[in-house]
């Protein structure tokens, strides 16, 4: 199917991020869905169970007793060789940690949207990727997206990436709670036919619990074999760098929408400075970059989409030769006094000959707005800076009485 | 054909040479249950004694012959529920989806997963072998441990004080009250009864079937290895562990104990109760009497209904 044909068969709608995720899942024809509601992900479960009730979604649907059960159930279902989907947020992800880790070490290509939300305490329900970023080393692939169309498109791509024979790993498509989950935007919904042409059905051969082919899964295993498991798992993460890019390009050709692949760069061709972002704040940064460009400041934007695997080479080539950069983190890395993305980016750039002056920014925790003004301050600070700043600069709007 | 003849002609679904303790009645229970279930089974063995002795084995040369896996300690029922859904999605509805889990993985850490699966009606067969604690890691207490029993986390002091301070959770009744299509208790001392119950549980086509088997632990409780079955039998004969079944809350005592032996005669079989004084033994006797009366009353109500 050509781009023209696929585009012609799509329809334009207005929907929030959760509906975009639900449509992404629905169009991908999962065979088993198990999910438990939690703010701000709840509507995803409501939309999917409504699709199911309306017989628009042909799958096994289980309304489970917890997130722990959701992921456990999908782990079991995936071991029979079927396509599985769920979604969660924050405390739900934390409760899920035990089967979450194991889904990756069993190499089960489960797809899960994470509607990013802060971790308590104090009590909070608002956006921020602290939940999924904290689990970045649990073996899953993680992609962070910026708007509702990107949620839908990337959720569909996620199945193809996860199920690729060189990868066979579970994947998260992460988007900010409320900023995306509850905000409505224009979204193009591809036709079922065009998604079917892009995404073939899933066939599992690598791990199965099947009486016709009996095997023991996970006997007590010695360290030397466990090391082999981990080496192969890490190799699969590296292989995913290519697969994510390939699947992305194929999708872009077919549906006419290009999200950049592993990273997206904006006005970086002649940039001397850069702001590095993830998630929904990218829109604000894009706007600030435009304004600074109008004022003659040679600044650009790098949006990190794939956090796992980490796009080391892509970042190095995009950032080599810069005079300075800043990373805007909507999260913290306790013990480093910076955000998590900053640590990742700086580690990647250690491979360059030059040391690029940099600033770790932390902003927007607990769903606080990262305003154009705050991003502007960050841009100005990056242009002024000549040092390797190692302590977080907090960007926040002054609150009365604080 | 008698049950023993039937079992004699069925293939052993567990390899020889698993490393259970000498005389272990859980191994006997496992081999018996698996013979009845047969090869068309997906089999979950969470961490516990039967996991520890190698039932999740290697290359079909050790352990279970049907497909077998370690669930996590706390997600046996939910992983199995997922396996059922996965096979439903593929139209393969004839596979037995079975748990063989200890009491720790069932009444403690795995309770939420099991309760959820029971409420949703996930079609799995869940068997709990209750040896009253975490026996394979050195005899720690669980909520299924009997009151006053010694365990390594409810130790007894030099003057005989200590032991577990709470009564055993009445888990079979809790499961029966989930309105599931089949719940039964069983004992390795009553194999024909056990076999009949496994066969009934296998015939359930809608919802969860649960079997709670009481397996006195030789090593952990301090029972001589040649008295394995005897101890299990005394638990039933004293009414300490009654054999009954229920279907959608209709309860039936399957082995009525008209003239029970004293509970004291049962607990004397185990070193873990050796420090009990008469008053404590009397408390266990009263609990046993109360629970049996409660069971009879429920059976009565079921018949009236």
Interface residues (C-beta under 8 A of the other chain):
Chain A: X31 X32 X34 X59 X60 X62 X63 X64 X65 X66 X68 X69 X72 X73 X74 X75 X76 X77 X78 X79 X80 X81 X82 X98 X99 X102 X208 X209 X210 X211 X213 X214 X215 X216 X217 X218 X219 X220
Chain B: X39 X40 X41 X42 X51 X54 X56 X57 X58 X59 X60 X63 X64 X65 X66 X67 X68 X69 X70 X71 X72 X74 X75 X78 X79 X80 X81 X82 X83 X84 X85 X86 X87 X88 X89 X90 X95 X112 X113 X115 X116 X119 X120 X122
